[in-house]
Amino acid sequence: MQSTPGFFDSLTDFRFSAETDINKIRQGYLDGVHEIMSFSPRFKKVTLSDTAFDKLLLYGNLTWNAVDRICGHDTSDALLFLWKAVSYTSHENASSFSWQPDYLDLSHILNHSKWMFFKPVTHQQLASYTYSDTVSVAPELFLDPDNIENILYQNCYIMGKAFGEKLCPHWKEVERIMYVGPGRDLRKATAFTADDKWVEAGAIWDQLAESTNKKQAYRAAFNLGLAYERDDVLDQALLWIAYADSLHSTAASSEYRKILEGRLKVKPLLDEQMTGN
């Protein structure tokens, strides 16, 4: 929805000129949720549409004609609509600056938003969600008025991204270790993985996992568990990590085993979400 010129939601501590593009700042909400949803395995395609300047929405009304126009060209299955978003500043540790009383030393922005799902084809509202969160901001960033627009955009972006992570299954960046040595065979297998030849690397690890040298067998079995997780074959990954842990229990193998056990528990729910049920 369009914002009142010169004001950002309920952040009354800040003043903007009438030329400030408030809606461009608020675009951060959509950019954040779009980033998560567009990379989610749940959706084949996610398209971002900004209707803030649509003349049909000047008075805060979303019409079905507008929905048809937005979604009709790509036969969208659903429309996620940012219905309301309001931000407040926290005054717990606020103090004014003599040179500019309109800017406060604030460290938290409280955000409240409401999102709605519509089914364009049947003109039905499917669901609505409310999401609230607090974004922490380094207080010194507020000292420079030129930074405030960027700070508020980042606030909206973080908020939208966090909502997207609550809404749909998504990939998370995780750290995994792989044993690259010692020994010629482990180094050779590592070279194969660098060329994305995991099958060739797996053949080497499979032979080494039968070694009478328990530490070498442990490293190979651990790497096999990693390879199977990479292919999302979690049951086999867990078997190999459990075998590695039985050969030579380490903090790495014990922690990895717990991670895989946790992934196996939630995998049925993830599979259900990804099929659209």
N, C-alpha and C positions, 0 to 999 in steps of 0.2 A: 504494500500500500504506500501511497505517497506520503512523505513526511512534510511537516510544516517547515518552510524555509527558515534557516537559522537555528533550528533546534534538532537535537538528536534524541529521540524518545523522551525519557525522563531524566536525562543527564543535564539537569538545570544548572550545574556548576560551570558548564562550558557554553560559550557563545560563539556562533559562527556567522559569517557574513551571509547575506541572502543568496550570494552566488555559489556558496559551498554546495557541492553535490552530495547531499546527505544520502540519497538513494544509492549512490556509488559506494559509499561506506557500508551501507546495509547489505549490499550485494555479497559481502563476505559470508553472510549466513548461507546463501545458496552455493557459493563457491566451495565452502567447507563440506557441506553435505554431498554436493555433486562429486567431489574428489573421492570420497569413500564409496559412494554408490556406483560410480562409473568403473571402479576397479573391483567391485564385489563380484564373486562368481555367481551370485544369485541372479544378476540381470544381464541380458544380452546386449542391451543398449540403454543408455541414459542420456537424455537431452536436456540441456539447461535453457530455460526461457525466462526472460525478465519482463514482467508485465507492469513494472512500476510506473511507466510513462504511458501506458495504454489508456486512451481516453475513456474506455469502458469502465475503468477502475478509479476514476477521479473521485468518486464518492464512496469508495470502499466496498463496492459491490462486484462480486464475480458472477457473471452470467453464464448460462450454459452455451450461449452463442460464442462467448469468448473462449470457453473450454473447447468447443468444437473447432474453432479457428486455430487454437494453440496445438491441439492434438491430432486434428484430422489429417494433416499432411503426412504423418508417419505412423498412423494407426496405433497410437499408444495404448497399452493395456491399462495404464493407471497414470494419474496425475497427482503428484505430491505438491501441496500448496502451502506456502508459509503464510498462515492466516494472521498471526500476531506475533510481534517481538518487542519486548520492552526491556530496557536496561536501566539500572540504578547504580549510583555510586555509594560506596561504603564510607561513612564519616567517622568511623571509630578512631582513626588517627589523623583526622584532617586538620590542616592548619593553613591559614592564608599567607600569601606572600605580599609584602608591602608594595612591591613594584607592579603587581598585577593581581588584584583581589579576586578576579573572576576565576583564577586557576588555583586549584587546591592540591595539596600533597596527598593523593589518594592511592591506595594500593590494591583495591579490589573493585571489580565491576560485577554486579549481580544481574544475571540475565534470566528472563522468563520468555518462553516461546510456546506457540501452539501451531501444530502442523496438522493438515487434513489430507486424507487420501480420497480421490474421486475415481470412479469408473466412467470414462468419457462416453463409451458406447451406449450405456444404459442410463446415463445421467443420474448415477447413484453416488451418495457419499458412503465410502467403505469403512473408514475409521478416522479417529482423531487422536492425537498424542500431545501431551504437554511435557515440556522438558525445561528444567531449570538448572543453572550451574553458576559457579563463581569463577571468574577468570582473574588471576593475580597479575598485576602489572608493576614493574619496577617504578617506585614513586618518582625517581629522578627524571623519568621520561616525560612526565607532565610539566617539567620546568620549561620546556621549549614548546611554545604554542604551535610551531610548524610541524611538530611530531604527532600532534593529537589526532589528526585525521587518520594517519597510518596506524596509530595505536588502537583506535576504535575499529578500524577495518580488521585488524588482527584479532581483536576481541570477538567480533562477529564470526570471523573465519574459524577460530578455535571452537566457538559455540556450535556452529553448524557441523563441523567435523565430529565433535563429540556426540552430537545427536545421531549422525549417520552411523557411528560405531555402535550405538545402542539399537539402531533400527534394523541393521542387516548384517549377515555374516561377511567378514572381510579378512584380508590377509594381514597378519602382523609381522613386523620385522623381529626375527628371533636370531639369537646367536647359537651356532652349533660348532663343535670342534671336530676335526678330523685328524687322525694320526697319519702324518706324512713320512714317518721314519721311526726308528732307524732301519737301515738295511736297504739293499738295492731293490728288492721286490716292492716294498711299501713306497719307495720313491717313484718307481715305475708306475705303480697304480695311481699315485698322485698326478703324474704327468698325463695319464689318460683322462682323469677327471678335468684337468685344465683344458683339454680339447673336447670336453663334453662327451667322452667315451666311457660312460659309467658301466656299461655291460662288460667291457674289457677289464676295467678296474675291479669289478665285482668278481670276475673269474680268478683274479690273483688273490683277492681277499679270501675267497672261498677255500682256496688251497692252503693259505696261511693259517686259516682258522683251525685247521687240523694239526698244526705244528705241535711238537712236544714241548716247545718253548712257550710256557703259559703266557708270558707277557706279550710275545709276538702274536699268539692266537687271540689274546684279549683285544689287541689293537685292531686286528683284522675283523674280528666279530663286531667290534664297536663300529667300525666303518661300514660294515654290511648293514647294521641297524640304521645308520644314517642314510644309506642309499635307498633302503626300502621306505623310510619315512619320506624321502624326497619324491618317491613314486606314489606316496599316499597309501602304501600297503602297510597299515599300522600294526596289524597282528603279527606279520613277519618281522617287522622292525622291533617289536617288543620281545619276540623270541630271541633274536640275535643279541639284543642288549642284555636280556636276562642271562643268556649264555656267557656273554663277556663278563658280566658281574659275578658270575659263579666261578670264573677262572681267576679273576684278579679284581676284587671289589675295590672301587675307587669312589671318591666323591662325585666325579664326573659321570660314571656309569650309574650310580645310585640315583643321582638327580635326573639323569636322562630317562631312566626307567620310570620314575614318578611322572615325568612329563608325558611320556607315551601312554601310561595307564590313564592319565587324565584326559588325553586326547581321544582315546578309545571310548571313554564313557560319554563324551559329548558328540562323538561322530554321528550317531543316529539322528540326533536333533539337527545337526548341521546339514546332513543329507536331506532331511525333511524340509528345512528352510530353503535349500537350494533348488528343490523341485517345485517350490511355489505353494506348498501345502500350509 
